[in-house]
Amino acid sequence: MITNEDFSIDELVRGMKKPEIGAIVTFLGVVRADAGLKGLNVEIYEEMAEQELRRLERAAREQFEIEAVEIVHRAGSLKVGENIVVILVGAKHRKEAFQACEYLIDELKKRVPIWKKELEE
Amino acid sequence: MKVEVRFFARCREVVGEKVKELEVEEGMKLQDFIDLLLTRYPELRKVRLIVSRNHNYAPLDEELKEDDELAVFPPVSGG
């Protein structure tokens, strides 16, 4: 899901919990204070990004034994320390949850039409 | 026939436009369209280009249709 708003990991975790889920792995991407960086502007081709995110989720579900996926990516200008993206994967066991979560963030960085532009001092 | 072209990130900055309607020949392929773009906007030559069709990555020999939405953008950098 694409949004300008920040998100709450607690809420996302609560929304994901199901009796059959024994492991939830979360990846949180945050704006890092690189030299001279004031923040980031995140631009997103929304219609295509939503579609690519759905495709990514389907691919992860086919490859890994997982129960649930949540992906939220923010757009707009973000300051150092602010949340950029969160990916949660729920599975029966931790191994699949870790593997699927890493797969999702790696593929997101390759395929989803999003661009981050550094905002200098 | 007409198609809609959307420019993103570095490509939008270089071209100076966000959306543009273009008249192209019937049956034009995606590769021909990219060549047309590069002649019309030579400054795009210095950007590594990706062109999607109707929200999908498409092969270069794919044929364009009336009212297609094409998007022109540099390599993605999300996450």
N, CA and C atoms of all chains as a GROMACS GRO file, in nm:
protein
  600
    1MET      N    1   0.087  -0.119   0.000
    1MET     CA    2   0.000   0.000   0.000
    1MET      C    3   0.090   0.123   0.000
    2ILE      N    4   0.046   0.221  -0.080
    2ILE     CA    5   0.122   0.345  -0.090
    2ILE      C    6   0.050   0.452  -0.008
    3THR      N    7   0.122   0.533   0.068
    3THR     CA    8   0.055   0.636   0.149
    3THR      C    9   0.150   0.752   0.174
    4ASN      N   10   0.093   0.869   0.206
    4ASN     CA   11   0.176   0.980   0.252
    4ASN      C   12   0.190   0.976   0.403
    5GLU      N   13   0.093   0.909   0.468
    5GLU     CA   14   0.090   0.910   0.616
    5GLU      C   15   0.194   0.816   0.674
    6ASP      N   16   0.235   0.838   0.799
    6ASP     CA   17   0.320   0.743   0.869
    6ASP      C   18   0.234   0.623   0.905
    7PHE      N   19   0.297   0.518   0.951
    7PHE     CA   20   0.220   0.396   0.984
    7PHE      C   21   0.262   0.349   1.123
    8SER      N   22   0.178   0.263   1.181
    8SER     CA   23   0.209   0.210   1.314
    8SER      C   24   0.237   0.062   1.301
    9ILE      N   25   0.359   0.022   1.337
    9ILE     CA   26   0.395  -0.119   1.326
    9ILE      C   27   0.309  -0.202   1.422
   10ASP      N   28   0.283  -0.147   1.542
   10ASP     CA   29   0.200  -0.222   1.637
   10ASP      C   30   0.065  -0.256   1.577
   11GLU      N   31   0.004  -0.155   1.513
   11GLU     CA   32  -0.128  -0.179   1.452
   11GLU      C   33  -0.119  -0.286   1.343
   12LEU      N   34  -0.014  -0.274   1.260
   12LEU     CA   35   0.001  -0.370   1.150
   12LEU      C   36   0.022  -0.512   1.204
   13VAL      N   37   0.102  -0.523   1.312
   13VAL     CA   38   0.126  -0.655   1.371
   13VAL      C   39  -0.006  -0.708   1.428
   14ARG      N   40  -0.078  -0.622   1.502
   14ARG     CA   41  -0.206  -0.667   1.561
   14ARG      C   42  -0.300  -0.715   1.451
   15GLY      N   43  -0.304  -0.639   1.339
   15GLY     CA   44  -0.395  -0.675   1.230
   15GLY      C   45  -0.356  -0.805   1.162
   16MET      N   46  -0.228  -0.842   1.173
   16MET     CA   47  -0.178  -0.961   1.104
   16MET      C   48  -0.198  -1.089   1.185
   17LYS      N   49  -0.199  -1.077   1.316
   17LYS     CA   50  -0.198  -1.198   1.399
   17LYS      C   51  -0.315  -1.290   1.370
   18LYS      N   52  -0.284  -1.419   1.353
   18LYS     CA   53  -0.386  -1.522   1.334
   18LYS      C   54  -0.338  -1.645   1.410
   19PRO      N   55  -0.431  -1.735   1.449
   19PRO     CA   56  -0.388  -1.850   1.530
   19PRO      C   57  -0.275  -1.930   1.465
   20GLU      N   58  -0.278  -1.941   1.332
   20GLU     CA   59  -0.177  -2.028   1.268
   20GLU      C   60  -0.042  -1.960   1.249
   21ILE      N   61  -0.033  -1.832   1.285
   21ILE     CA   62   0.095  -1.762   1.264
   21ILE      C   63   0.180  -1.775   1.391
   22GLY      N   64   0.303  -1.830   1.373
   22GLY     CA   65   0.393  -1.847   1.485
   22GLY      C   66   0.511  -1.752   1.479
   23ALA      N   67   0.525  -1.684   1.364
   23ALA     CA   68   0.642  -1.593   1.349
   23ALA      C   69   0.601  -1.475   1.261
   24ILE      N   70   0.637  -1.354   1.305
   24ILE     CA   71   0.616  -1.234   1.221
   24ILE      C   72   0.750  -1.162   1.211
   25VAL      N   73   0.800  -1.149   1.088
   25VAL     CA   74   0.926  -1.075   1.067
   25VAL      C   75   0.891  -0.939   1.006
   26THR      N   76   0.953  -0.836   1.060
   26THR     CA   77   0.924  -0.700   1.014
   26THR      C   78   1.053  -0.635   0.963
   27PHE      N   79   1.047  -0.575   0.843
   27PHE     CA   80   1.158  -0.491   0.796
   27PHE      C   81   1.109  -0.347   0.794
   28LEU      N   82   1.184  -0.257   0.861
   28LEU     CA   83   1.149  -0.115   0.860
   28LEU      C   84   1.263  -0.038   0.795
   29GLY      N   85   1.234   0.036   0.687
   29GLY     CA   86   1.332   0.123   0.623
   29GLY      C   87   1.314   0.264   0.675
   30VAL      N   88   1.424   0.328   0.716
   30VAL     CA   89   1.420   0.460   0.779
   30VAL      C   90   1.516   0.553   0.706
   31VAL      N   91   1.486   0.686   0.707
   31VAL     CA   92   1.575   0.782   0.642
   31VAL      C   93   1.704   0.793   0.724
   32ARG      N   94   1.816   0.760   0.663
   32ARG     CA   95   1.945   0.756   0.732
   32ARG      C   96   2.016   0.891   0.716
   33ALA      N   97   2.090   0.932   0.819
   33ALA     CA   98   2.157   1.062   0.816
   33ALA      C   99   2.291   1.052   0.745
   34ASP      N  100   2.285   1.036   0.611
   34ASP     CA  101   2.413   1.038   0.537
   34ASP      C  102   2.469   1.180   0.542
   35ALA      N  103   2.598   1.193   0.507
   35ALA     CA  104   2.665   1.324   0.517
   35ALA      C  105   2.584   1.432   0.447
   36GLY      N  106   2.550   1.537   0.517
   36GLY     CA  107   2.486   1.653   0.455
   36GLY      C  108   2.342   1.630   0.415
   37LEU      N  109   2.285   1.515   0.456
   37LEU     CA  110   2.149   1.486   0.410
   37LEU      C  111   2.047   1.545   0.508
   38LYS      N  112   1.952   1.620   0.452
   38LYS     CA  113   1.848   1.679   0.537
   38LYS      C  114   1.728   1.586   0.538
   39GLY      N  115   1.705   1.520   0.427
   39GLY     CA  116   1.590   1.429   0.418
   39GLY      C  117   1.584   1.371   0.278
   40LEU      N  118   1.467   1.311   0.248
   40LEU     CA  119   1.448   1.247   0.118
   40LEU      C  120   1.315   1.291   0.060
   41ASN      N  121   1.310   1.302  -0.073
   41ASN     CA  122   1.179   1.315  -0.136
   41ASN      C  123   1.151   1.182  -0.206
   42VAL      N  124   1.036   1.123  -0.174
   42VAL     CA  125   1.000   0.993  -0.232
   42VAL      C  126   0.890   1.014  -0.333
   43GLU      N  127   0.920   0.978  -0.460
   43GLU     CA  128   0.822   0.991  -0.568
   43GLU      C  129   0.775   0.853  -0.609
   44ILE      N  130   0.645   0.836  -0.633
   44ILE     CA  131   0.592   0.703  -0.665
   44ILE      C  132   0.495   0.711  -0.782
   45TYR      N  133   0.510   0.616  -0.876
   45TYR     CA  134   0.414   0.601  -0.986
   45TYR      C  135   0.306   0.508  -0.929
   46GLU      N  136   0.205   0.569  -0.868
   46GLU     CA  137   0.118   0.494  -0.779
   46GLU      C  138   0.047   0.376  -0.843
   47GLU      N  139  -0.016   0.402  -0.958
   47GLU     CA  140  -0.094   0.292  -1.016
   47GLU      C  141  -0.005   0.170  -1.044
   48MET      N  142   0.112   0.195  -1.102
   48MET     CA  143   0.201   0.082  -1.136
   48MET      C  144   0.262   0.023  -1.010
   49ALA      N  145   0.291   0.109  -0.912
   49ALA     CA  146   0.352   0.060  -0.789
   49ALA      C  147   0.256  -0.034  -0.715
   50GLU      N  148   0.129   0.006  -0.706
   50GLU     CA  149   0.031  -0.081  -0.638
   50GLU      C  150   0.026  -0.218  -0.708
   51GLN      N  151   0.028  -0.215  -0.840
   51GLN     CA  152   0.020  -0.341  -0.915
   51GLN      C  153   0.145  -0.426  -0.892
   52GLU      N  154   0.263  -0.360  -0.893
   52GLU     CA  155   0.386  -0.436  -0.874
   52GLU      C  156   0.392  -0.494  -0.732
   53LEU      N  157   0.339  -0.419  -0.634
   53LEU     CA  158   0.338  -0.469  -0.496
   53LEU      C  159   0.250  -0.594  -0.486
   54ARG      N  160   0.135  -0.590  -0.555
   54ARG     CA  161   0.046  -0.708  -0.553
   54ARG      C  162   0.117  -0.827  -0.618
   55ARG      N  163   0.186  -0.799  -0.729
   55ARG     CA  164   0.259  -0.906  -0.800
   55ARG      C  165   0.367  -0.964  -0.710
   56LEU      N  166   0.437  -0.875  -0.636
   56LEU     CA  167   0.544  -0.921  -0.546
   56LEU      C  168   0.487  -1.013  -0.438
   57GLU      N  169   0.371  -0.972  -0.384
   57GLU     CA  170   0.311  -1.052  -0.277
   57GLU      C  171   0.275  -1.190  -0.330
   58ARG      N  172   0.215  -1.193  -0.452
   58ARG     CA  173   0.178  -1.323  -0.511
   58ARG      C  174   0.302  -1.410  -0.529
   59ALA      N  175   0.410  -1.349  -0.578
   59ALA     CA  176   0.532  -1.426  -0.602
   59ALA      C  177   0.588  -1.482  -0.471
   60ALA      N  178   0.583  -1.400  -0.365
   60ALA     CA  179   0.634  -1.446  -0.235
   60ALA      C  180   0.549  -1.562  -0.183
   61ARG      N  181   0.417  -1.550  -0.200
   61ARG     CA  182   0.330  -1.658  -0.150
   61ARG      C  183   0.353  -1.787  -0.226
   62GLU      N  184   0.392  -1.774  -0.354
   62GLU     CA  185   0.418  -1.897  -0.431
   62GLU      C  186   0.550  -1.961  -0.390
   63GLN      N  187   0.648  -1.878  -0.357
   63GLN     CA  188   0.782  -1.931  -0.329
   63GLN      C  189   0.801  -1.976  -0.185
   64PHE      N  190   0.729  -1.912  -0.094
   64PHE     CA  191   0.756  -1.940   0.047
   64PHE      C  192   0.627  -1.983   0.119
   65GLU      N  193   0.641  -2.064   0.218
   65GLU     CA  194   0.528  -2.114   0.298
   65GLU      C  195   0.494  -2.005   0.400
   66ILE      N  196   0.415  -1.904   0.355
   66ILE     CA  197   0.384  -1.793   0.446
   66ILE      C  198   0.233  -1.776   0.456
   67GLU      N  199   0.188  -1.706   0.560
   67GLU     CA  200   0.045  -1.690   0.585
   67GLU      C  201  -0.004  -1.550   0.554
   68ALA      N  202   0.084  -1.448   0.576
   68ALA     CA  203   0.035  -1.310   0.558
   68ALA      C  204   0.149  -1.217   0.517
   69VAL      N  205   0.113  -1.114   0.439
   69VAL     CA  206   0.211  -1.012   0.397
   69VAL      C  207   0.148  -0.874   0.411
   70GLU      N  208   0.223  -0.777   0.463
   70GLU     CA  209   0.178  -0.637   0.462
   70GLU      C  210   0.298  -0.554   0.413
   71ILE      N  211   0.271  -0.467   0.315
   71ILE     CA  212   0.377  -0.376   0.269
   71ILE      C  213   0.320  -0.235   0.265
   72VAL      N  214   0.388  -0.140   0.332
   72VAL     CA  215   0.344   0.000   0.328
   72VAL      C  216   0.464   0.085   0.289
   73HIS      N  217   0.451   0.166   0.185
   73HIS     CA  218   0.561   0.254   0.142
   73HIS      C  219   0.509   0.396   0.139
   74ARG      N  220   0.584   0.488   0.201
   74ARG     CA  221   0.539   0.626   0.207
   74ARG      C  222   0.589   0.705   0.087
   75ALA      N  223   0.515   0.808   0.053
   75ALA     CA  224   0.556   0.901  -0.053
   75ALA      C  225   0.566   1.039   0.010
   76GLY      N  226   0.637   1.131  -0.061
   76GLY     CA  227   0.645   1.270  -0.012
   76GLY      C  228   0.781   1.299   0.046
   77SER      N  229   0.794   1.414   0.115
   77SER     CA  230   0.928   1.446   0.167
   77SER      C  231   0.938   1.402   0.312
   78LEU      N  232   1.047   1.332   0.340
   78LEU     CA  233   1.066   1.268   0.471
   78LEU      C  234   1.197   1.316   0.534
   79LYS      N  235   1.194   1.342   0.664
   79LYS     CA  236   1.313   1.389   0.735
   79LYS      C  237   1.396   1.269   0.783
   80VAL      N  238   1.522   1.300   0.819
   80VAL     CA  239   1.608   1.196   0.874
   80VAL      C  240   1.536   1.132   0.993
   81GLY      N  241   1.540   1.000   1.001
   81GLY     CA  242   1.477   0.929   1.113
   81GLY      C  243   1.334   0.888   1.087
   82GLU      N  244   1.271   0.945   0.985
   82GLU     CA  245   1.131   0.910   0.959
   82GLU      C  246   1.123   0.774   0.888
   83ASN      N  247   1.006   0.709   0.906
   83ASN     CA  248   0.982   0.580   0.842
   83ASN      C  249   0.961   0.599   0.692
   84ILE      N  250   1.018   0.507   0.613
   84ILE     CA  251   0.999   0.509   0.467
   84ILE      C  252   0.909   0.392   0.426
   85VAL      N  253   0.950   0.271   0.466
   85VAL     CA  254   0.878   0.152   0.419
   85VAL      C  255   0.877   0.048   0.530
   86VAL      N  256   0.768  -0.028   0.537
   86VAL     CA  257   0.765  -0.141   0.631
   86VAL      C  258   0.712  -0.263   0.555
   87ILE      N  259   0.775  -0.377   0.580
   87ILE     CA  260   0.728  -0.504   0.524
   87ILE      C  261   0.712  -0.601   0.641
   88LEU      N  262   0.593  -0.658   0.654
   88LEU     CA  263   0.571  -0.760   0.757
   88LEU      C  264   0.535  -0.891   0.688
   89VAL      N  265   0.592  -1.000   0.736
   89VAL     CA  266   0.557  -1.132   0.684
   89VAL      C  267   0.522  -1.221   0.802
   90GLY      N  268   0.406  -1.285   0.793
   90GLY     CA  269   0.363  -1.380   0.896
   90GLY      C  270   0.370  -1.521   0.841
   91ALA      N  271   0.426  -1.614   0.922
   91ALA     CA  272   0.435  -1.753   0.878
   91ALA      C  273   0.421  -1.844   0.999
   92LYS      N  274   0.407  -1.975   0.972
   92LYS     CA  275   0.402  -2.068   1.084
   92LYS      C  276   0.537  -2.066   1.155
   93HIS      N  277   0.646  -2.066   1.071
   93HIS     CA  278   0.782  -2.078   1.130
   93HIS      C  279   0.871  -1.963   1.088
   94ARG      N  280   0.971  -1.933   1.169
   94ARG     CA  281   1.052  -1.811   1.147
   94ARG      C  282   1.132  -1.815   1.016
   95LYS      N  283   1.180  -1.937   0.975
   95LYS     CA  284   1.271  -1.943   0.860
   95LYS      C  285   1.204  -1.882   0.736
   96GLU      N  286   1.081  -1.929   0.706
   96GLU     CA  287   1.012  -1.878   0.588
   96GLU      C  288   0.983  -1.729   0.601
   97ALA      N  289   0.948  -1.686   0.723
   97ALA     CA  290   0.915  -1.544   0.744
   97ALA      C  291   1.037  -1.457   0.714
   98PHE      N  292   1.156  -1.497   0.764
   98PHE     CA  293   1.279  -1.421   0.737
   98PHE      C  294   1.309  -1.421   0.587
   99GLN      N  295   1.303  -1.541   0.526
   99GLN     CA  296   1.339  -1.551   0.384
   99GLN      C  297   1.245  -1.467   0.298
  100ALA      N  298   1.117  -1.478   0.323
  100ALA     CA  299   1.019  -1.406   0.240
  100ALA      C  300   1.034  -1.255   0.259
  101CYS      N  301   1.061  -1.213   0.382
  101CYS     CA  302   1.074  -1.070   0.409
  101CYS      C  303   1.194  -1.012   0.334
  102GLU      N  304   1.305  -1.085   0.336
  102GLU     CA  305   1.424  -1.038   0.264
  102GLU      C  306   1.397  -1.036   0.113
  103TYR      N  307   1.331  -1.142   0.064
  103TYR     CA  308   1.296  -1.149  -0.079
  103TYR      C  309   1.214  -1.026  -0.117
  104LEU      N  310   1.114  -0.993  -0.035
  104LEU     CA  311   1.022  -0.884  -0.069
  104LEU      C  312   1.092  -0.749  -0.075
  105ILE      N  313   1.178  -0.720   0.022
  105ILE     CA  314   1.244  -0.588   0.018
  105ILE      C  315   1.346  -0.582  -0.096
  106ASP      N  316   1.414  -0.694  -0.121
  106ASP     CA  317   1.510  -0.696  -0.233
  106ASP      C  318   1.439  -0.674  -0.365
  107GLU      N  319   1.328  -0.744  -0.386
  107GLU     CA  320   1.255  -0.732  -0.513
  107GLU      C  321   1.188  -0.595  -0.524
  108LEU      N  322   1.139  -0.543  -0.412
  108LEU     CA  323   1.076  -0.410  -0.414
  108LEU      C  324   1.177  -0.308  -0.466
  109LYS      N  325   1.301  -0.318  -0.417
  109LYS     CA  326   1.402  -0.220  -0.457
  109LYS      C  327   1.436  -0.232  -0.605
  110LYS      N  328   1.410  -0.350  -0.664
  110LYS     CA  329   1.445  -0.368  -0.805
  110LYS      C  330   1.331  -0.330  -0.898
  111ARG      N  331   1.206  -0.356  -0.858
  111ARG     CA  332   1.095  -0.353  -0.954
  111ARG      C  333   0.991  -0.243  -0.934
  112VAL      N  334   0.970  -0.201  -0.806
  112VAL     CA  335   0.854  -0.114  -0.783
  112VAL      C  336   0.892   0.031  -0.821
  113PRO      N  337   0.810   0.098  -0.905
  113PRO     CA  338   0.846   0.231  -0.956
  113PRO      C  339   0.836   0.341  -0.851
  114ILE      N  340   0.940   0.347  -0.769
  114ILE     CA  341   0.955   0.446  -0.662
  114ILE      C  342   1.095   0.506  -0.674
  115TRP      N  343   1.107   0.640  -0.649
  115TRP     CA  344   1.238   0.704  -0.660
  115TRP      C  345   1.263   0.790  -0.539
  116LYS      N  346   1.380   0.773  -0.477
  116LYS     CA  347   1.415   0.854  -0.361
  116LYS      C  348   1.518   0.958  -0.406
  117LYS      N  349   1.494   1.082  -0.370
  117LYS     CA  350   1.587   1.189  -0.408
  117LYS      C  351   1.637   1.255  -0.281
  118GLU      N  352   1.773   1.261  -0.269
  118GLU     CA  353   1.829   1.322  -0.147
  118GLU      C  354   1.798   1.472  -0.143
  119LEU      N  355   1.764   1.522  -0.024
  119LEU     CA  356   1.744   1.666  -0.003
  119LEU      C  357   1.865   1.712   0.079
  120GLU      N  358   1.952   1.790   0.010
  120GLU     CA  359   2.075   1.835   0.079
  120GLU      C  360   2.047   1.950   0.172
  121GLU      N  361   2.148   1.980   0.258
  121GLU     CA  362   2.137   2.094   0.351
  121GLU      C  363   2.117   2.222   0.271
  122MET      N  364  -0.250   0.774  -3.417
  122MET     CA  365  -0.326   0.749  -3.293
  122MET      C  366  -0.259   0.824  -3.179
  123LYS      N  367  -0.336   0.850  -3.070
  123LYS     CA  368  -0.272   0.925  -2.962
  123LYS      C  369  -0.243   0.835  -2.842
  124VAL      N  370  -0.132   0.866  -2.773
  124VAL     CA  371  -0.096   0.796  -2.650
  124VAL      C  372  -0.061   0.901  -2.545
  125GLU      N  373  -0.072   0.861  -2.417
  125GLU     CA  374  -0.038   0.954  -2.309
  125GLU      C  375   0.098   0.912  -2.254
  126VAL      N  376   0.187   1.009  -2.234
  126VAL     CA  377   0.321   0.978  -2.183
  126VAL      C  378   0.338   1.048  -2.048
  127ARG      N  379   0.381   0.972  -1.946
  127ARG     CA  380   0.406   1.030  -1.815
  127ARG      C  381   0.555   1.019  -1.785
  128PHE      N  382   0.613   1.129  -1.735
  128PHE     CA  383   0.756   1.132  -1.705
  128PHE      C  384   0.775   1.135  -1.554
  129PHE      N  385   0.871   1.057  -1.503
  129PHE     CA  386   0.893   1.053  -1.358
  129PHE      C  387   1.038   1.081  -1.324
  130ALA      N  388   1.059   1.130  -1.198
  130ALA     CA  389   1.193   1.148  -1.140
  130ALA      C  390   1.283   1.224  -1.235
  131ARG      N  391   1.408   1.177  -1.254
  131ARG     CA  392   1.508   1.248  -1.335
  131ARG      C  393   1.453   1.277  -1.475
  132CYS      N  394   1.375   1.186  -1.532
  132CYS     CA  395   1.323   1.208  -1.668
  132CYS      C  396   1.231   1.329  -1.671
  133ARG      N  397   1.148   1.343  -1.570
  133ARG     CA  398   1.057   1.460  -1.565
  133ARG      C  399   1.139   1.589  -1.554
  134GLU      N  400   1.244   1.585  -1.471
  134GLU     CA  401   1.327   1.705  -1.454
  134GLU      C  402   1.396   1.742  -1.584
  135VAL      N  403   1.447   1.639  -1.655
  135VAL     CA  404   1.522   1.666  -1.778
  135VAL      C  405   1.428   1.716  -1.888
  136VAL      N  406   1.309   1.658  -1.897
  136VAL     CA  407   1.216   1.694  -2.005
  136VAL      C  408   1.139   1.821  -1.966
  137GLY      N  409   1.118   1.838  -1.835
  137GLY     CA  410   1.045   1.956  -1.789
  137GLY      C  411   0.895   1.942  -1.803
  138GLU      N  412   0.848   1.817  -1.817
  138GLU     CA  413   0.704   1.795  -1.828
  138GLU      C  414   0.665   1.669  -1.750
  139LYS      N  415   0.541   1.670  -1.698
  139LYS     CA  416   0.496   1.555  -1.620
  139LYS      C  417   0.415   1.460  -1.709
  140VAL      N  418   0.324   1.518  -1.786
  140VAL     CA  419   0.237   1.438  -1.873
  140VAL      C  420   0.233   1.504  -2.010
  141LYS      N  421   0.229   1.423  -2.116
  141LYS     CA  422   0.226   1.478  -2.252
  141LYS      C  423   0.145   1.383  -2.338
  142GLU      N  424   0.059   1.440  -2.423
  142GLU     CA  425  -0.014   1.355  -2.517
  142GLU      C  426   0.062   1.359  -2.650
  143LEU      N  427   0.090   1.243  -2.707
  143LEU     CA  428   0.165   1.239  -2.834
  143LEU      C  429   0.086   1.164  -2.940
  144GLU      N  430   0.103   1.211  -3.064
  144GLU     CA  431   0.040   1.145  -3.180
  144GLU      C  432   0.146   1.052  -3.239
  145VAL      N  433   0.113   0.922  -3.249
  145VAL     CA  434   0.213   0.828  -3.304
  145VAL      C  435   0.147   0.743  -3.412
  146GLU      N  436   0.232   0.677  -3.494
  146GLU     CA  437   0.177   0.592  -3.601
  146GLU      C  438   0.108   0.470  -3.543
  147GLU      N  439   0.003   0.426  -3.612
  147GLU     CA  440  -0.064   0.300  -3.576
  147GLU      C  441   0.039   0.186  -3.576
  148GLY      N  442   0.024   0.092  -3.483
  148GLY     CA  443   0.107  -0.028  -3.485
  148GLY      C  444   0.252  -0.005  -3.448
  149MET      N  445   0.280   0.115  -3.396
  149MET     CA  446   0.420   0.144  -3.357
  149MET      C  447   0.461   0.052  -3.243
  150LYS      N  448   0.586   0.005  -3.246
  150LYS     CA  449   0.634  -0.082  -3.138
  150LYS      C  450   0.701   0.002  -3.030
  151LEU      N  451   0.717  -0.059  -2.911
  151LEU     CA  452   0.772   0.016  -2.798
  151LEU      C  453   0.912   0.070  -2.830
  152GLN      N  454   0.994  -0.013  -2.898
  152GLN     CA  455   1.131   0.032  -2.932
  152GLN      C  456   1.126   0.156  -3.022
  153ASP      N  457   1.032   0.155  -3.121
  153ASP     CA  458   1.021   0.272  -3.210
  153ASP      C  459   0.981   0.394  -3.130
  154PHE      N  460   0.893   0.371  -3.031
  154PHE     CA  461   0.845   0.483  -2.949
  154PHE      C  462   0.962   0.545  -2.871
  155ILE      N  463   1.049   0.456  -2.819
  155ILE     CA  464   1.164   0.506  -2.742
  155ILE      C  465   1.254   0.588  -2.834
  156ASP      N  466   1.276   0.540  -2.957
  156ASP     CA  467   1.358   0.617  -3.053
  156ASP      C  468   1.295   0.753  -3.080
  157LEU      N  469   1.160   0.754  -3.094
  157LEU     CA  470   1.088   0.880  -3.117
  157LEU      C  471   1.111   0.975  -2.999
  158LEU      N  472   1.102   0.921  -2.877
  158LEU     CA  473   1.123   1.003  -2.757
  158LEU      C  474   1.262   1.065  -2.758
  159LEU      N  475   1.362   0.983  -2.794
  159LEU     CA  476   1.500   1.030  -2.788
  159LEU      C  477   1.527   1.137  -2.894
  160THR      N  478   1.453   1.131  -3.007
  160THR     CA  479   1.472   1.236  -3.106
  160THR      C  480   1.401   1.362  -3.060
  161ARG      N  481   1.282   1.342  -3.002
  161ARG     CA  482   1.204   1.459  -2.961
  161ARG      C  483   1.265   1.524  -2.836
  162TYR      N  484   1.318   1.442  -2.746
  162TYR     CA  485   1.380   1.493  -2.622
  162TYR      C  486   1.523   1.440  -2.612
  163PRO      N  487   1.618   1.497  -2.692
  163PRO     CA  488   1.755   1.445  -2.693
  163PRO      C  489   1.820   1.444  -2.555
  164GLU      N  490   1.776   1.534  -2.467
  164GLU     CA  491   1.838   1.536  -2.334
  164GLU      C  492   1.812   1.405  -2.258
  165LEU      N  493   1.713   1.328  -2.304
  165LEU     CA  494   1.685   1.201  -2.235
  165LEU      C  495   1.796   1.099  -2.258
  166ARG      N  496   1.881   1.129  -2.358
  166ARG     CA  497   1.985   1.031  -2.390
  166ARG      C  498   2.079   1.009  -2.273
  167LYS      N  499   2.089   1.111  -2.184
  167LYS     CA  500   2.189   1.095  -2.077
  167LYS      C  501   2.130   1.024  -1.955
  168VAL      N  502   2.005   0.975  -1.966
  168VAL     CA  503   1.944   0.905  -1.854
  168VAL      C  504   1.921   0.760  -1.896
  169ARG      N  505   1.947   0.664  -1.805
  169ARG     CA  506   1.919   0.525  -1.838
  169ARG      C  507   1.767   0.508  -1.831
  170LEU      N  508   1.704   0.482  -1.946
  170LEU     CA  509   1.558   0.488  -1.955
  170LEU      C  510   1.488   0.353  -1.937
  171ILE      N  511   1.375   0.359  -1.870
  171ILE     CA  512   1.283   0.244  -1.868
  171ILE      C  513   1.149   0.301  -1.914
  172VAL      N  514   1.079   0.229  -2.004
  172VAL     CA  515   0.948   0.275  -2.050
  172VAL      C  516   0.846   0.166  -2.023
  173SER      N  517   0.746   0.196  -1.941
  173SER     CA  518   0.643   0.095  -1.912
  173SER      C  519   0.519   0.126  -1.995
  174ARG      N  520   0.434   0.022  -2.011
  174ARG     CA  521   0.312   0.039  -2.091
  174ARG      C  522   0.194  -0.005  -2.008
  175ASN      N  523   0.099   0.086  -1.988
  175ASN     CA  524  -0.022   0.056  -1.910
  175ASN      C  525   0.010  -0.010  -1.777
  176HIS      N  526   0.104   0.049  -1.707
  176HIS     CA  527   0.143   0.007  -1.570
  176HIS      C  528   0.219  -0.123  -1.566
  177ASN      N  529   0.267  -0.168  -1.681
  177ASN     CA  530   0.344  -0.293  -1.682
  177ASN      C  531   0.478  -0.273  -1.749
  178TYR      N  532   0.579  -0.353  -1.706
  178TYR     CA  533   0.703  -0.359  -1.783
  178TYR      C  534   0.669  -0.435  -1.912
  179ALA      N  535   0.718  -0.387  -2.026
  179ALA     CA  536   0.677  -0.448  -2.152
  179ALA      C  537   0.799  -0.476  -2.239
  180PRO      N  538   0.794  -0.583  -2.321
  180PRO     CA  539   0.904  -0.612  -2.413
  180PRO      C  540   0.912  -0.505  -2.522
  181LEU      N  541   1.032  -0.485  -2.577
  181LEU     CA  542   1.054  -0.376  -2.672
  181LEU      C  543   0.978  -0.395  -2.802
  182ASP      N  544   0.938  -0.522  -2.832
  182ASP     CA  545   0.866  -0.542  -2.958
  182ASP      C  546   0.714  -0.537  -2.938
  183GLU      N  547   0.671  -0.496  -2.818
  183GLU     CA  548   0.527  -0.490  -2.794
  183GLU      C  549   0.466  -0.375  -2.875
  184GLU      N  550   0.347  -0.400  -2.930
  184GLU     CA  551   0.282  -0.301  -3.015
  184GLU      C  552   0.196  -0.207  -2.931
  185LEU      N  553   0.202  -0.078  -2.961
  185LEU     CA  554   0.123   0.020  -2.886
  185LEU      C  555  -0.018   0.028  -2.943
  186LYS      N  556  -0.110   0.069  -2.858
  186LYS     CA  557  -0.252   0.082  -2.901
  186LYS      C  558  -0.301   0.222  -2.866
  187GLU      N  559  -0.410   0.262  -2.926
  187GLU     CA  560  -0.472   0.393  -2.900
  187GLU      C  561  -0.493   0.409  -2.750
  188ASP      N  562  -0.465   0.532  -2.699
  188ASP     CA  563  -0.489   0.566  -2.558
  188ASP      C  564  -0.402   0.489  -2.459
  189ASP      N  565  -0.296   0.426  -2.506
  189ASP     CA  566  -0.204   0.362  -2.411
  189ASP      C  567  -0.147   0.467  -2.317
  190GLU      N  568  -0.114   0.423  -2.192
  190GLU     CA  569  -0.042   0.511  -2.099
  190GLU      C  570   0.101   0.461  -2.091
  191LEU      N  571   0.194   0.541  -2.142
  191LEU     CA  572   0.335   0.502  -2.136
  191LEU      C  573   0.401   0.586  -2.028
  192ALA      N  574   0.495   0.526  -1.955
  192ALA     CA  575   0.564   0.602  -1.850
  192ALA      C  576   0.714   0.590  -1.875
  193VAL      N  577   0.783   0.699  -1.858
  193VAL     CA  578   0.927   0.707  -1.886
  193VAL      C  579   0.998   0.741  -1.756
  194PHE      N  580   1.088   0.650  -1.714
  194PHE     CA  581   1.152   0.677  -1.585
  194PHE      C  582   1.291   0.614  -1.577
  195PRO      N  583   1.374   0.666  -1.482
  195PRO     CA  584   1.507   0.609  -1.460
  195PRO      C  585   1.495   0.485  -1.373
  196PRO      N  586   1.607   0.413  -1.354
  196PRO     CA  587   1.601   0.295  -1.267
  196PRO      C  588   1.539   0.330  -1.131
  197VAL      N  589   1.462   0.237  -1.076
  197VAL     CA  590   1.386   0.264  -0.955
  197VAL      C  591   1.478   0.262  -0.832
  198SER      N  592   1.438   0.335  -0.728
  198SER     CA  593   1.523   0.339  -0.608
  198SER      C  594   1.436   0.353  -0.483
  199GLY      N  595   1.343   0.260  -0.472
  199GLY     CA  596   1.253   0.266  -0.357
  199GLY      C  597   1.310   0.189  -0.238
  200GLY      N  598   1.230   0.171  -0.137
  200GLY     CA  599   1.269   0.087  -0.024
  200GLY      C  600   1.336   0.164   0.089
   0.00000   0.00000   0.00000
